[in-house]
Amino acid sequence: MSKEITTQLVQEFNTNLAKRVDAKAIQNAIMKNGINAATENMSSVIAMTPLFSDEIETGKVANQMQSGRCWMFAALNTFRHLLSSKYNIKDFELSQNYVNFWDKFEKSNFFLESIIETSAEPLDGRLVSWLLETPQQDGGQWDMLVSLIKKYGVVPKSAMPETFQSSKSADLNHLLDSKLRSNAFTLRSMITEGKSVDQLAAVKTTMLQEIYQLLTFSLGTPPSSFDFEYRNLDNEFKRELNLTPLNFFAKYVDLDLDDYVSVIHAPTADKPLNQTYTVEFLGNVIGGTPIHYLNVEMSTLKELAIRQIQDNESVWFGCDVGKASNRVSGIMDTAIFDYQQAFGFNVELDKAQRLDYKDSILTHAMVLTGVNLVDGKSNRWKVENSWGEKAGNNGYFTMSDDWMDHYTYQVVINKKHLSPELQAAWKQAPHSLKPWDPMGSLAIMH
């Protein structure tokens, strides 16, 4: 077997390519328009008509701008759907920036504590290298959101609006990550020198003070109390004074977050179905809600999502949005691009193989707000995104059932929709996954 590419081999490839009568036309189309535009399948566009038999009434979509806060936007969207319906308010938003502030502050502390915990591990070992690669980021998971809401509550967007750095987070992330890596060097050095626990705690407190200042200057000061004023669709003006974020969540959102569970479909050999899983060193709030997944069949995951939609409640879900997806038209369908016709091949990996071979992971969180059922079976889904109204159909996407099967990994479901068997399975002690496991990926796409 030849190890090198020879001139003769390249000539052979060119000769074979020249035998294709459509080669020049395909080449011109792709060079001019790009692979996806040139291979778009109009049959998929027609099939993905944005009509749904079961649909939740929602409003104007939000826009996460140039940040990776999709998981926050998706969760807060599920909250505002309930709030807007209950209080008859149009296009109301909760402050994503408020949650973002506390997430970054808590992630910084989580990282510093992880560095202290792993001080005996080698600096070039896989675990410490993994921690240092991304000390914190915009992305997250449902259970991380639960930890934040339980500790800090929520506020209306008017109480803590967006800032330049909340909407364009790259510069803040780069500076904060560099600071955290510098802090990690200091803490590991102190431990090597035999400094006491009290000395470490004092230095870490100073580090957190500096981080708090950076976040306050960049994102604003989180309100400890605020006034809530709004006018409903009946033109009635409402006001409530001096609310705290926790009181606001309890009164206006009024959800018991402990009622909700993360259901996943990860069909790899190392994750048997109907068992629960957690991920080491994945989280944000020390002492908060740990990552907890229940792995089920894909058919079960979809049945649960349908039940919740039919109960008039939207569904937070995590997926790999970059696969077989057209951001402009808002179509997510495995048939949207016909690579076989253009290139003569398809990528032949099933869902488990894509996870095992790093071809797909959860990258983005959105909200299921509708489903189209034919004879009781789903064939397409309505998706509320957080990329503004210019993406998709006024910000909403249409997802085929086949795409759901291939690229959706997680939904968050009220426990009341779980069968007794699944509820019992949820209560099992979770199996622990390594930090770099595919199910440790964070929703961060923007």
NUSE-665649 format. One line per field, with one value per residue (C-alpha): residue number from 1; x, z, y. Coordinates in nm, 4 decimals. Example, Ala and Ser with C-alpha at 12.3 -4.5 7.8 and 13.67 -1.06 7.14 Angstrom:
% residues 2
fike: (1	2)
east: (1.2300	1.3670)
up: (0.7800	0.7140)
north: (-0.4500	-0.1060)
//
This chain:
% residues 446
fike: (1	2	3	4	5	6	7	8	9	10	11	12	13	14	15	16	17	18	19	20	21	22	23	24	25	26	27	28	29	30	31	32	33	34	35	36	37	38	39	40	41	42	43	44	45	46	47	48	49	50	51	52	53	54	55	56	57	58	59	60	61	62	63	64	65	66	67	68	69	70	71	72	73	74	75	76	77	78	79	80	81	82	83	84	85	86	87	88	89	90	91	92	93	94	95	96	97	98	99	100	101	102	103	104	105	106	107	108	109	110	111	112	113	114	115	116	117	118	119	120	121	122	123	124	125	126	127	128	129	130	131	132	133	134	135	136	137	138	139	140	141	142	143	144	145	146	147	148	149	150	151	152	153	154	155	156	157	158	159	160	161	162	163	164	165	166	167	168	169	170	171	172	173	174	175	176	177	178	179	180	181	182	183	184	185	186	187	188	189	190	191	192	193	194	195	196	197	198	199	200	201	202	203	204	205	206	207	208	209	210	211	212	213	214	215	216	217	218	219	220	221	222	223	224	225	226	227	228	229	230	231	232	233	234	235	236	237	238	239	240	241	242	243	244	245	246	247	248	249	250	251	252	253	254	255	256	257	258	259	260	261	262	263	264	265	266	267	268	269	270	271	272	273	274	275	276	277	278	279	280	281	282	283	284	285	286	287	288	289	290	291	292	293	294	295	296	297	298	299	300	301	302	303	304	305	306	307	308	309	310	311	312	313	314	315	316	317	318	319	320	321	322	323	324	325	326	327	328	329	330	331	332	333	334	335	336	337	338	339	340	341	342	343	344	345	346	347	348	349	350	351	352	353	354	355	356	357	358	359	360	361	362	363	364	365	366	367	368	369	370	371	372	373	374	375	376	377	378	379	380	381	382	383	384	385	386	387	388	389	390	391	392	393	394	395	396	397	398	399	400	401	402	403	404	405	406	407	408	409	410	411	412	413	414	415	416	417	418	419	420	421	422	423	424	425	426	427	428	429	430	431	432	433	434	435	436	437	438	439	440	441	442	443	444	445	446)
east: (0.0000	0.1442	0.1746	0.2194	0.0079	0.1825	0.1518	0.0192	-0.2555	-0.3658	-0.3741	-0.5914	-0.8334	-0.8570	-0.9223	-1.2003	-1.3550	-1.3508	-1.5706	-1.8611	-2.0694	-2.2151	-1.8828	-1.8299	-2.1852	-2.1641	-1.8222	-1.9430	-2.2527	-2.0593	-1.7731	-2.0235	-2.2776	-2.1173	-2.1857	-2.5141	-2.6794	-2.5846	-2.7147	-3.0344	-3.3200	-3.6434	-3.8481	-3.7374	-3.8302	-4.1800	-4.2233	-4.1224	-4.4189	-4.4541	-4.7977	-4.8625	-5.1616	-5.0684	-4.9212	-4.8646	-4.9378	-4.6117	-4.4879	-4.1953	-3.8664	-3.5691	-3.2182	-2.9059	-2.6937	-2.3216	-2.3200	-2.3542	-2.6383	-2.8911	-2.9571	-3.0549	-3.2712	-3.4450	-3.5186	-3.6322	-3.8516	-4.0307	-4.0849	-4.2113	-4.4590	-4.6302	-4.6005	-4.7278	-5.0271	-5.1139	-5.0862	-5.1980	-4.8763	-4.7409	-4.3732	-4.2489	-3.8917	-3.7022	-3.3483	-3.1005	-2.8208	-2.9151	-2.8841	-2.5684	-2.4009	-2.4555	-2.3649	-2.0246	-1.9587	-2.0579	-1.8646	-1.5541	-1.5873	-1.6635	-1.3438	-1.1262	-1.2649	-1.2014	-0.8405	-0.7941	-0.9611	-0.7345	-0.4101	-0.2517	-0.3207	-0.0399	-0.0614	-0.0357	-0.2799	-0.6079	-0.8248	-0.6361	-0.5763	-0.9512	-1.0244	-0.7715	-0.8870	-1.2099	-1.2249	-1.5724	-1.7908	-2.1328	-2.2735	-2.4615	-2.7095	-3.0597	-2.9508	-2.7041	-2.9932	-3.1950	-2.9081	-2.8958	-3.2711	-3.3008	-3.0235	-3.0800	-3.4296	-3.5116	-3.5967	-3.7744	-3.5464	-3.6252	-3.4629	-3.1292	-3.1139	-2.8514	-2.5091	-2.2443	-2.0565	-2.3628	-2.4627	-2.1047	-1.9363	-1.6034	-1.3864	-1.5276	-1.4783	-1.1194	-1.0258	-1.2071	-1.0558	-0.7050	-0.7611	-0.8898	-0.5890	-0.3613	-0.5559	-0.5167	-0.1378	-0.1383	-0.3538	-0.1572	0.1690	0.0402	-0.0641	0.2778	0.4369	0.2251	0.0092	-0.2741	-0.6428	-0.7101	-0.4448	-0.5939	-0.9422	-0.8243	-0.6493	-0.9495	-1.1791	-0.9594	-0.9749	-1.3544	-1.3693	-1.1700	-1.3940	-1.7065	-1.5718	-1.4992	-1.8518	-2.0168	-1.8328	-1.9139	-2.2671	-2.4045	-2.5014	-2.7639	-3.0623	-3.1424	-3.4931	-3.6945	-4.0399	-4.2424	-4.4652	-4.6513	-4.9628	-5.1557	-5.3467	-5.6651	-5.4805	-5.4712	-5.1657	-5.0150	-4.7423	-4.5792	-4.3088	-3.9919	-3.9851	-3.6815	-3.5684	-3.6618	-4.0035	-4.0640	-3.9911	-4.2092	-4.5059	-4.4951	-4.3273	-4.4527	-4.2780	-4.1353	-3.8136	-3.7731	-4.0689	-3.8603	-3.6157	-3.3598	-3.4387	-3.1688	-3.1147	-2.7512	-2.7471	-2.3773	-2.2675	-2.1423	-2.4810	-2.7525	-3.1071	-3.3353	-3.0398	-2.9353	-2.6068	-2.4115	-2.0913	-1.7819	-1.6697	-1.9669	-2.1640	-2.1641	-2.3008	-2.1047	-2.3666	-2.6251	-2.8350	-2.6040	-2.6244	-2.8736	-2.9895	-3.2256	-3.1349	-3.4355	-3.5358	-3.5859	-3.9503	-4.0017	-3.8301	-4.0618	-4.3739	-4.2861	-4.2311	-4.5664	-4.7466	-4.6007	-4.6886	-5.0433	-5.0519	-4.9868	-4.6329	-4.3283	-4.0237	-3.6591	-3.4458	-3.0799	-2.9553	-2.6753	-2.8188	-2.5362	-2.6150	-2.8466	-2.9819	-3.0532	-3.0278	-3.1876	-3.4995	-3.5147	-3.5368	-3.3788	-3.4141	-3.1807	-3.2908	-3.2291	-2.8934	-2.8389	-2.4689	-2.5093	-2.6146	-2.3329	-2.0420	-2.1447	-2.1338	-2.3121	-2.1569	-2.2564	-2.2615	-2.5523	-2.6315	-2.4159	-2.1238	-2.1473	-2.1189	-1.8339	-1.6348	-1.6848	-1.8971	-2.1887	-2.2613	-2.5238	-2.4394	-2.7579	-3.0723	-3.4090	-3.7774	-4.0340	-4.3609	-4.5548	-4.5770	-4.7584	-4.9271	-5.0557	-5.2505	-5.0971	-4.7384	-4.5145	-4.3665	-4.2422	-4.1912	-4.2148	-3.9026	-3.8617	-3.5032	-3.3178	-3.1436	-3.3849	-3.6615	-3.4347	-3.3494	-3.6073	-3.9762	-3.9791	-3.7344	-3.9135	-3.7672	-3.9314	-3.7683	-3.8421	-3.9095	-3.6096	-3.3852	-3.5273	-3.4242	-3.0702	-2.9634	-3.1778	-3.0174	-3.2148	-3.5560	-3.6705	-4.0003	-4.2338	-4.2188	-4.5961	-4.5616	-4.3248	-4.4612	-4.4253	-4.1380	-3.9530	-4.0151	-3.8611	-3.5675	-3.5134	-3.4654	-3.1670	-2.8230	-2.6577	-2.3567	-2.0690	-1.9337	-1.5950	-1.5902	-1.5078	-1.7926	-2.0204	-2.3042	-2.0894	-2.1164	-2.2775	-2.5352	-2.3368	-2.4205	-2.4876)
up: (0.0000	-0.1071	0.1735	-0.0402	-0.2960	-0.6315	-0.9442	-1.1245	-0.8670	-0.9023	-1.2811	-1.2416	-1.0174	-1.2736	-1.5531	-1.3527	-1.2698	-1.6343	-1.7183	-1.5258	-1.7780	-1.4994	-1.3260	-1.4684	-1.3962	-1.0357	-0.9899	-1.1196	-0.9009	-0.5845	-0.6504	-0.7106	-0.4361	-0.1855	-0.1088	0.0778	-0.1514	-0.4585	-0.3182	-0.1515	-0.2064	-0.2977	-0.2093	0.1513	0.1413	0.0198	0.2760	0.5660	0.5360	0.8686	0.9639	1.2730	1.4065	1.7706	1.8449	2.1468	2.1098	2.1507	2.0593	1.9055	1.9210	2.1262	1.9943	2.1745	1.9330	1.9199	2.2338	2.3212	2.5707	2.3780	2.6795	2.8900	2.6176	2.5612	2.9318	2.9864	2.6766	2.8320	3.1449	2.9578	2.7572	3.0831	3.2304	2.9170	2.8935	3.2622	3.2780	2.9214	2.8214	2.4659	2.3707	2.7296	2.7998	3.1123	3.1556	2.9986	3.1079	3.4755	3.4546	3.2449	3.5133	3.7892	3.5613	3.4797	3.8434	3.9635	3.6821	3.7863	4.1427	4.0161	3.8089	4.0941	4.3267	4.0589	4.0277	4.4033	4.4018	4.1212	4.2569	4.2914	3.9257	3.6729	3.4872	3.1508	3.2463	3.0628	3.3496	3.4316	3.0609	3.0055	3.2876	3.1571	2.7970	2.8714	3.2299	3.1625	2.8608	2.7557	2.7111	2.9607	3.0436	3.1898	3.5390	3.5484	3.4765	3.7578	4.0002	3.9049	3.9256	4.2638	4.4047	4.2269	4.0737	3.7591	3.6716	3.3787	3.0967	3.1835	3.5269	3.3778	3.0009	2.7551	2.7355	2.4645	2.6256	2.7017	2.3344	2.2015	2.4573	2.2926	2.4506	2.7981	2.7659	2.6472	2.9330	3.1993	3.0790	3.0846	3.4365	3.5546	3.4075	3.5867	3.9071	3.8507	3.8306	4.1557	4.3421	4.2237	4.3154	4.6631	4.7202	4.6055	4.8516	5.1324	5.1992	5.4473	5.3677	5.5187	5.2991	4.9899	5.0860	5.1357	4.7984	4.6252	4.7790	4.6323	4.2941	4.3096	4.4042	4.0918	3.8781	4.0274	3.9326	3.5763	3.5397	3.6965	3.4667	3.1628	3.2318	3.4927	3.8569	3.9202	4.1014	4.4488	4.4186	4.1480	4.0511	3.7967	3.5695	3.2584	3.0498	2.9473	2.6252	2.7889	2.8242	3.2016	3.3740	3.6507	3.9039	4.1904	4.3935	4.5571	4.4312	4.4812	4.1945	4.3943	4.4838	4.1227	4.0038	4.2739	4.1993	3.8261	3.6820	3.9575	3.8537	4.0758	3.8875	4.0757	3.8725	3.5538	3.4370	3.1568	2.9247	2.6711	2.3814	2.3685	2.2003	2.2549	2.3928	2.7179	2.8109	2.8588	2.8255	3.1216	3.3395	3.4770	3.4252	3.5569	3.4334	3.6429	3.6841	3.4860	3.6556	3.7677	4.1224	4.3977	4.5931	4.3191	4.1201	3.9746	3.6113	3.5936	3.2736	3.2058	2.8841	2.6891	2.3453	2.0882	2.0448	2.4186	2.4088	2.1287	2.3017	2.6126	2.4110	2.2370	2.5709	2.7074	2.3956	2.4059	2.7700	2.6349	2.7692	2.5491	2.5664	2.6177	2.3963	2.2998	1.9554	1.6995	1.5057	1.2527	1.0903	0.7847	0.8724	0.6689	0.8925	0.6375	0.5628	0.9105	0.7852	0.9816	0.7727	0.6907	0.3262	0.2941	0.1161	-0.1516	-0.1182	-0.2817	-0.6148	-0.6203	-0.4717	-0.5091	-0.1387	0.1909	0.5374	0.6603	1.0397	1.2670	1.5771	1.8141	1.5718	1.5288	1.9054	1.9391	1.6465	1.7385	1.4334	1.6379	1.9870	2.1495	2.0401	2.0751	2.2859	2.1548	2.2360	2.0855	2.0518	1.8118	1.6398	1.3320	1.3908	1.1154	1.2438	1.5843	1.4556	1.4339	1.0997	1.1745	1.4702	1.5304	1.6899	1.8577	1.8120	1.9698	1.6622	1.6011	1.3427	1.0349	1.0759	0.9580	0.9493	1.1684	1.3971	1.4015	1.2446	1.1070	1.2031	1.0343	1.2452	1.0875	1.1871	1.5394	1.5447	1.4225	1.5891	1.8990	2.2211	2.5103	2.6177	2.9537	3.0645	3.3585	3.5619	3.5475	3.1847	3.2719	3.3092	3.6520	3.5104	3.3894	3.7171	3.9006	3.6596	3.7208	4.0933	4.0384	4.1465	3.8313	3.6592	3.6380	3.2962	3.2268	3.1693	2.7995	2.7334	2.4472	2.6971	2.8793	2.5874	2.6451	2.4379	2.3100	1.9401	1.8137)
north: (0.0000	0.3351	0.5894	0.8982	1.0814	1.0475	1.2583	0.9526	0.9093	1.2729	1.2348	0.9273	1.1186	1.3992	1.1488	0.9835	1.3190	1.4265	1.1274	1.2862	1.4799	1.6968	1.7658	2.1157	2.2293	2.1029	2.2614	2.5979	2.5913	2.5056	2.7480	3.0285	2.9529	2.7168	2.3511	2.3858	2.6406	2.4408	2.1118	2.2354	1.9926	2.1717	1.8629	1.9131	2.2817	2.1909	1.9122	2.1388	2.3734	2.5608	2.4284	2.2156	2.0257	2.0971	2.4373	2.6611	3.0310	3.2220	3.5673	3.7468	3.5564	3.6769	3.7377	3.6175	3.8239	3.7354	3.5229	3.1552	3.1948	2.9842	2.7582	3.0606	3.2099	2.8762	2.8279	3.1857	3.1531	2.8558	3.0683	3.3727	3.1652	3.0730	3.4233	3.5987	3.3680	3.3980	3.7781	3.8548	4.0333	4.0556	4.0158	4.0168	3.9041	3.8072	3.9403	3.7035	3.9384	3.8977	3.5185	3.5554	3.7693	3.5165	3.2264	3.3739	3.4616	3.1138	2.9414	3.1351	3.0080	2.6553	2.6623	2.7886	2.5218	2.2572	2.3742	2.3388	1.9963	1.8716	2.0214	1.6747	1.5964	1.6593	1.9890	1.8111	1.5357	1.5094	1.6359	1.9573	2.0219	1.9904	2.2358	2.4908	2.4651	2.6549	2.7879	2.9293	2.9995	3.1224	2.7729	2.5628	2.2903	2.2825	2.1767	2.4654	2.7018	2.5435	2.6055	2.9729	3.0317	2.8619	3.0810	3.4131	3.4116	3.6106	3.9688	4.1357	4.2460	4.6085	4.5596	4.4489	4.5081	4.3887	4.5542	4.5588	4.2680	4.0578	4.0682	4.0400	3.8205	3.7308	4.0018	3.9426	3.5679	3.6024	3.8362	3.6348	3.3070	3.4542	3.5842	3.2469	3.0656	3.3130	3.2485	2.8747	2.9144	3.1111	2.8584	2.5542	2.7284	2.8120	2.4516	2.3280	2.5702	2.4280	2.7350	2.6866	2.6469	2.9897	3.1499	2.9865	3.1040	3.4618	3.4722	3.3158	3.5781	3.8534	3.6790	3.6673	4.0363	4.1218	3.9009	4.0580	4.3995	4.2851	4.1456	4.4508	4.6900	4.4728	4.3527	4.5936	4.5493	4.2805	4.4341	4.3058	4.4557	4.6299	4.7551	4.5574	4.7651	4.6512	4.7107	4.3999	4.3350	4.4681	4.8013	4.7702	4.9181	4.7057	4.7854	4.5979	4.7669	4.6403	4.2820	4.0626	3.8340	3.5235	3.6627	3.7593	3.4058	3.2524	3.4777	3.5438	3.2338	3.0029	2.6812	2.4100	2.3409	2.0133	1.8850	1.8893	1.6234	1.6020	1.3133	1.2238	0.9874	0.8774	0.5342	0.4585	0.1210	0.2734	0.4225	0.1593	0.2866	0.3572	0.4475	0.7853	0.9691	1.2652	1.4298	1.4939	1.8582	1.9893	2.2632	2.6234	2.6661	2.4901	2.2943	2.3488	2.1036	1.8354	1.7304	1.4432	1.2689	0.9790	0.7949	0.6596	0.5355	0.8095	0.7098	0.7641	1.1033	1.2176	1.0825	1.2824	1.6005	1.5544	1.5080	1.8290	2.0299	1.8939	2.0043	2.3575	2.3774	2.4344	2.2064	2.3047	2.0809	2.0366	1.9382	1.9675	2.2601	2.2846	1.9501	1.9378	2.2806	2.5940	2.8995	3.1326	2.9281	2.7780	2.4186	2.1353	1.8202	1.5317	1.5667	1.9423	1.8977	1.6321	1.5571	1.2161	1.3628	1.6170	1.4228	1.0608	0.9816	1.0383	1.0305	0.6860	0.7142	0.6370	0.8447	0.6390	0.6412	1.0170	1.0588	0.8093	0.9518	1.3209	1.3972	1.5315	1.6623	1.8811	2.2370	2.4411	2.4707	2.5881	2.5410	2.3039	2.4953	2.2744	1.9383	1.8088	1.4730	1.2449	0.9432	1.0102	1.0127	1.3194	1.4225	1.7753	2.0086	2.3821	2.5276	2.8654	2.9794	3.2746	3.4160	3.7019	3.7383	3.7382	3.3696	3.1170	3.2030	3.5157	3.3381	3.0020	2.6871	2.3729	2.0436	1.7124	1.4051	1.2316	1.5238	1.4957	1.1292	1.1947	1.5185	1.5843	1.4650	1.6116	1.7386	1.8750	1.7240	1.7682	1.4466	1.4118	1.3005	1.0139	0.6630	0.4989	0.2925	0.6030	0.7833	0.4895	0.4877	0.8601	0.7979	0.5664	0.6808	0.8199	0.6654	0.9125	1.0175	1.1751	1.5536	1.5066	1.2630	1.3783	1.4161	1.6709	1.9115	2.2514	2.4358	2.7356	2.7887	3.1402)
//
